[in-house]
Amino acid sequence: MRSIVPFEMSTAKPKPPGIVNETDAVDIWIARWLRVRRIEILRRYGCDPRRLYEIWEGRRFPEAQERAMKLFQERYPELVDRTDFGKHRVIPRSNNAPEQLSLFD
């Protein structure tokens, strides 16, 4: 049976919903590695899903991933060897590849 690891949020001052800062970005990385559901992260921060992907793809707060990795290794050393620390990979949904045009010949 899989044990659930509690996710500890940072103790930052309350802020308006939808605004994500660098401290939040570190927490969002840790939540991703702990496999917290995306909907739970969105509820926690009250932001648009695109903000999460900007963080996970490294477009916003690129240094947050390194800080989060250090914190993750301190807090959850037993999970380090089982965690993928890579960035989010975009998977295109369209099948409009040029090589498919040959199917109609």
C-alpha positions in Angstrom: 0.0 0.0 0.0 1.3 3.4 -0.9 1.8 5.9 1.9 0.7 9.5 1.4 3.4 12.1 2.2 1.9 15.3 3.6 2.8 18.4 1.6 4.0 21.3 3.7 3.2 24.7 2.3 5.4 27.7 2.9 4.4 30.0 5.7 4.1 33.1 3.5 1.8 36.0 4.2 -1.7 35.7 2.7 -1.9 37.2 -0.8 -4.5 37.8 -3.4 -5.6 34.6 -5.3 -4.1 34.1 -8.7 -0.7 35.7 -8.0 2.1 33.3 -7.9 5.5 34.4 -6.6 8.9 32.6 -6.4 8.2 31.0 -3.0 5.0 29.6 -4.4 6.9 28.3 -7.4 9.2 26.3 -5.1 6.1 24.8 -3.4 4.5 24.0 -6.7 7.6 22.1 -7.8 7.6 20.1 -4.6 3.9 19.4 -4.9 4.5 18.1 -8.5 7.3 15.8 -7.2 5.0 14.5 -4.4 2.4 13.8 -7.1 -0.2 16.2 -5.7 -3.1 16.4 -8.2 -3.0 19.4 -10.4 -6.5 20.4 -9.4 -5.4 20.5 -5.7 -2.5 22.8 -6.6 -4.8 25.1 -8.5 -7.2 25.2 -5.6 -4.4 25.9 -3.2 -3.0 28.9 -5.2 -6.2 30.0 -7.0 -4.3 30.5 -10.2 -4.8 29.7 -13.9 -3.4 26.3 -15.0 -1.2 28.1 -17.4 0.8 29.5 -14.5 1.7 26.0 -13.4 2.9 25.0 -16.8 5.0 28.3 -17.1 6.7 27.2 -13.9 7.1 23.6 -14.8 8.5 24.4 -18.3 11.0 26.9 -16.8 9.6 30.1 -18.4 8.8 31.7 -15.0 11.0 31.5 -12.0 13.6 29.1 -13.6 15.8 29.2 -10.5 12.9 27.9 -8.4 13.4 24.3 -9.5 17.0 24.2 -8.1 15.8 25.7 -4.8 12.9 23.2 -4.7 15.2 20.3 -5.4 17.4 21.2 -2.4 14.3 21.5 -0.1 12.9 18.3 -1.5 16.1 16.4 -0.7 16.1 17.7 2.8 12.5 17.0 3.6 11.9 13.8 1.7 15.3 12.0 1.3 13.6 8.6 1.0 11.8 9.8 -2.2 14.8 11.3 -4.0 15.8 8.1 -5.9 12.2 7.5 -7.1 11.5 11.1 -8.3 11.7 12.5 -11.8 13.1 16.0 -11.5 12.7 16.9 -15.1 10.8 19.8 -16.6 7.3 19.3 -18.1 7.4 18.1 -21.6 4.8 19.4 -24.0 3.0 16.7 -25.9 1.4 18.0 -29.1 -2.2 16.9 -29.5 -2.6 17.5 -33.2 -1.7 14.8 -35.7 -1.0 17.2 -38.6 2.5 15.8 -39.3 3.6 16.3 -43.0 4.5 12.6 -43.4 0.8 11.7 -42.9 -0.1 13.4 -46.2 1.4 10.4 -48.1 -1.5 8.3 -46.7 -3.8 10.0 -49.2 -1.8 9.3 -52.3 
